[in-house]
Amino acid sequence: MAEYYEGAGNKEEARKSLKEAFANPSLDIDSKIKILLNFYNNTETENIDFAFELNKINIETHPEDPKGFAMYADYLYRKGDLKEAKEMYQKVLSFDKGRYLVWNQLLMINSEEDDYKSMAQNSQEAMGLFPNLPSFYFFNGVAYYQMKDYQKAINAFETGKEFVFDNPILQMQFYSNLGDAYYGVQKHKQAFDYYQKALDLDPNNAYILNNYSYYLSELEEDLEKAEKMSKKSNELAQNTPSYLDTYAWILFKMKNYTEAKKYLEKAFESGGKNNAVLLSHYGDILYQLGDIENAKLNWKNAFEKDNSVEGLKEKIERGTLYEE
């Protein structure tokens, strides 16, 4: 009847018939899911709103079938209602934990909500259910890295990368994150080896080029290589404050203070003027250029924005860049 009314141009009666059909438990849920998928691929707002009505009727009519909850969760996720989407995905898993795509969606929501504790727990359970799927190890590693438990992050990344086949992008992501995690535990050689492996797979990845070059500069190792990589990252991702700061910092380490000042000021112009690390670096550059008073002002400004920046408190207390 809905199809008949739709063909006759009577949308109101078509929708009324569809609601009656969805409320009837005798109509199989697979047919309803097919209809909802058609609505899902239709971008007209009025159809999406009606599809939400059908979704609610569907889960009320089939409260014991996970398919309806999974479909409704996908709608909610696309709408941006992460809280309710998460509840629906969890409902699906309460029926059937063997749905790896649902686990993946749940972990995506954990990531978007910065809920790394839940992300670690959920990915750990998913790893047990799907021990050969690398994505769950990746989520687990990212969660522990964000919680600064770098060794657990390394364990997850090292294990997960062994299950990656014919997917160079994912392999590169594992290598890149291993670089970050190994640097976190001060194993610099391993970190740089993994950054290089990542760049071998994706030589134009601005994020990896930036991290690799910044950490080299922090250790004052191979500054010429660091300068080239940082310059390239800024060419690939122009006007990115953190990348401009990295380049300025490398120039600072190379004692090219005038150029360093110029690039850090570009970073401020590009939106980094409230970043404590950038302000601290700017103070260091000004100090080396002999502008001591403005150096102190920038250190204090940085401290007000974030008092956890390494070495900042000591510089303010001493009033100098170096210990005397």
Order of alpha helices (4+ residues) and beta strands (2+ residues): alpha-alpha-alpha-alpha-alpha-alpha-alpha-alpha-alpha-alpha-alpha-alpha-alpha-alpha-alpha-alpha-alpha-alpha-alpha
